[in-house]
Amino acid sequence: MTIPRGSAQSPKYQRLAADLRRRIAAGEWPGDVPLPVEGELEQQYGVARNTVRLAVDVLVNEGRLVRLQGKGTFLKDHPVLDHRVYGPAPVPGLPDCLTTPSEVYPKEAQTAGRRLTVDFEMLIVRARVDIAERLGMRPGEAVVVRRQLRLMDREPYSIEESHYRAGLAAGTPLMEPDPVPGGDESVLAALGRTEIGAVDHLVSRMPGPEESAWFQGGPGVPLLVQTRVTYDRRGPVRVVESRYSADRCRLVYGLGELGARPAPELDADGPGSEQAGAAAELIPGQAAKAFLT
């Protein structure tokens, strides 16, 4: 089996892990078929058993593989779900529009044939420095946080926290410890604070201990963190921070005129197709042991 040599500083097990990643992306092993045992990989690549074990450990830590006692090593079954966070207007000619989470998540789950469940919490806390800055408040002022813990088929999917000024939420259903029929957006509209624009900040970072325990991901799997500040004509309305395990979600932004695209999907080729196609082009036409010297 041939893999790129890489740099002189790249250890053998890392180059082996890279080639296993490539083969996984190319669909060489179906989800219900175990990977070759360590002895087979040792023979395929002509490396020591410990090199194989370290390479597989890397992919286990990344959340790509899982070891099942007495059964072997399998691809970890984390279907990637596209989440549309900004989309084209439903009527041609109108500006692009914000998505409504209370409507979008259930539709996406239904389209994917998955079951969405949500655990809800309401808290009153002191605003973090970054939240206060985005809402035009002083750090430490009270904010109302409405938290939703979303699961897909009982697997942790996302944590969403909507932050409101306490003065805006006071005396409204936003203070209730339950979801609001029609979503928080309906309450904001009734208050005359209809959101007409937003700025998204996207980062990737490693989870903290509590996040890692909730998402149950591999120790090397990062989070996608989307922080959205919404606005009406009077200023900022709320800050929505959503965290996703990077191996389970792809954020989709649809902008401009997309009438020629198949509806309702923004990506006609489906999740992961571009990556899989690119990986397929890298598959060598012949196998050989030589490589890691």
N, C-alpha and C positions, 0 to 999 in steps of 0.2 A: 504494500500500500504506500503510495507516494503522498507526502504532504510538503508544503513549502518549508525551506530550511529556516526562515526567519532570521533574526539578528543573532550575532554570536552570543549575546547576553541572554537570549531566550532559552530557558531550561527545556529539556526534552518533554517533560510532562505537559508543559504549557502548549507546546506545538502539537502534541498529540491531542490535547483537549480541543485545540482549534480545529483540527481535522475532524474530530468526532462531532463538533458543532456543525461543521459543513455537511457532514453526512446526515445528521438529524434534520437540518433545514431542507435537504434535498429529498426528504421523505423515505430514506432507505429502510427505516424500521417503523412499521405501523405501531400504534399505541398499545395494542394488545399482544405484541410480540416482544419477548425480552431481547436486550442487546446481547451480542456474543459474550460468553463468559470471559473472565480475565485471561485464561489460558489461550483462548482463540485470538483475542486481541494481541496478546504477546507474540503469537506466531505470525499474525497478519503484518505487524509492524516491526518485528524483529527487535523488540526492546525487553527490558527486564520487567518482571511481574510488578515490582514496586512502582515503576514508571506508569504502567497502566492504571494501577490503583489510585495514584495521585491525580492522574488526568480525570478519572471518573469522579473522584472526590470534588474536583473543581466544578463539574457539571451538576453534581448533586447540590453543592452550595449555591449555585446559580438558580436552582429551582427547575432545571431542565430534566433531571433524572431523579428517580426514587428507587431505593433498594427495598425489596420486599423479601423478608426472611423466608428462605426455603424456596423462593420462586425465581429470583433473579433481579436484574436491573431493567427498569422500564422507563419509557418517556413519562414524565409527569403530566397528567391530564389536566391542563389549565386552558380551556378554550379561551381564546382572545376575543373579547367582545368590543365592537366599535361603539363608542359613545359620542353622539353628535352634540358638540358643545356650542356651536354657532352655525347657523344654516341659512340657506337662501330663503327669501320671502315666499310664502305660499302663493302669492299673486304676482305674476311677472310684472316688472316695472317698478315695484316697490323696493325700498332699501332692504339690505340683508337684515336679519332679525335675530334677536336673542332666542334661545330655546327655553322652554318651560320645563324644568326638571321633573315636576310632578306628572307631566304628560310624557316626557321623552323616555325616562327609564322604564316604565311599564311597557311601552310600545317596543322598545329595543329588546327587552327580555322576551316578549311574546314572539317577535320576529325570529329570535334565535332559538325558540323552543325551550326556554329556560324559565325557572320559577323564581320570581323576585319576592323577597321578604325584607321588611324594614323594621328595625328597632329604633324608637324615637326617644329623645331626651330634650328637656329644656333646662338651661342653667342661666344664672345671673353671676357673672364673673367680672373681674377687673380687666380692662382691655390691655392686651399686649401692645408693646410700643408700635409694631408695624400695623396692627389693626387700627389703633387710635390715629395714627398718621393718615391712613387711607380714608378714615371717616371724618377727619378734621376735628378730632377730639384731643384732650390731654391724656397722656398715658395714665393708666390707673382708674380712669372713670369707668362707671358701670356700663356693661354691654349685656344684652340678652343674646344668648347663643342657643340656636335650635339645631340640634345634632341628629343626623340620620346615619345609622349603621346599616348599610345595604349588603344583602347576601344573595348570591345567585346559586340556586340549587344547594342551599345551606353552606356554600363556600363564601368566605369573606370577600367582598368585592370593592366596596368603597366606604370611606368615612367623609361625610359632608357636614360642615359647620357653617351656618349662616349667622353673621354677627350684625346686630342692630343696636343703634343708640337706645338706651333705656327710655329716653323721653319719647322716641318714636313708637316704641312697642307698648308703652304703658297704656292700660285700659283697652287693649285690643286682643284679639285671639292669638296674637304672637306671644302672649304671656301664658297661654295655656300649655299644659304638659302633654299635648296630643297633636297629631298632624291636623292641619286645617283643610277642610273640604275645598277643593279647587286650588290648593297650594297657597304658600305665603304670598304669591303674586296677587291673588285675589284680595287679600287684606291690604296690600300696598296700593292697589288700584282704588279701593274704597277710601283710602286715606288721601287720595290725590297724588300719590307718589309712584306713578306708573314708570317702570324702567324703560328707557329708550336707548340706552347705550351702555357699553361696558368695556373695561380694559382687563385683559387676562395676563397674568404673570405665570409662566410655566417653568418649573425647575424639577430636577431629579435629585434625590438625596436618599441616603440610607435611613431606614426606619429606626426610631428609638425603641427601647425595650418594650414599652407597652404596645406600640404599633406593631412591632414584630410578633408579639404574642397574639395579637388579635388577627392579623393577616395570615399567620401560620405559613409564611413563606420561607424559602431557603435563606440562610444567613447572608448570601451574596446578592439577594434580589432587592433592587432599589424601589423607592416609591416615586410615582408621578404625582406632583403636587401642582394643582391648578388653583390659583388665587384670583378670583374675579371681583372687581370693584364695579358695582352697577351705579348708574346715574339717571336722574331725571333732569328736568330743566333747572331745578333749584340746587343741584349738587349731588354728592354721593348719597346713595340710599342704603346699601348694605355691602358687606364683604363676605363672599362665599368661598371658603377654602375646602377643596375636595382632594382627597388623597386616594390613590389607586395603587395596587400592586402592579409593578411594571410588566409582569408576565401574564396579566389577565385582562388588560385593557389597552385600547388604542383610542386616543382622542382624535376626533374628526372635525375639521373646520371646513365648512362649505361657504365660499364667497363668490359673489358675482352672479352672472347669468348662467345657470346650469340646466336650462331646459332640455338640452340634448342628452343629459345624463339619465340613465334609467332611474325611475322613482320606485321606492323612496330612498334607495341606496345612493350614497355619494361616491362610493368606490365600486364600479361595475364589476371588478375582478374579484372582490371578496377579500376578507381578512387574510393578510399574510402572503397574498399571491405574488407581490413584487419581490419580497424577500426570497420566497421559494424559487421564483424564476431565476433570480440572480444567482442563487446557490447552485441551481441545476447547471448553469453555464460553466461553473467552476469544476465540475466533476471530471477528473482525468479519464481518458479513454482506456488506460491500462492500469493494472495494479502491480505494485512492486514493493519489496520490503525496504529497500535502501532509502534512508532519508536522514536519520537523526545524528549523524556524525559531525 
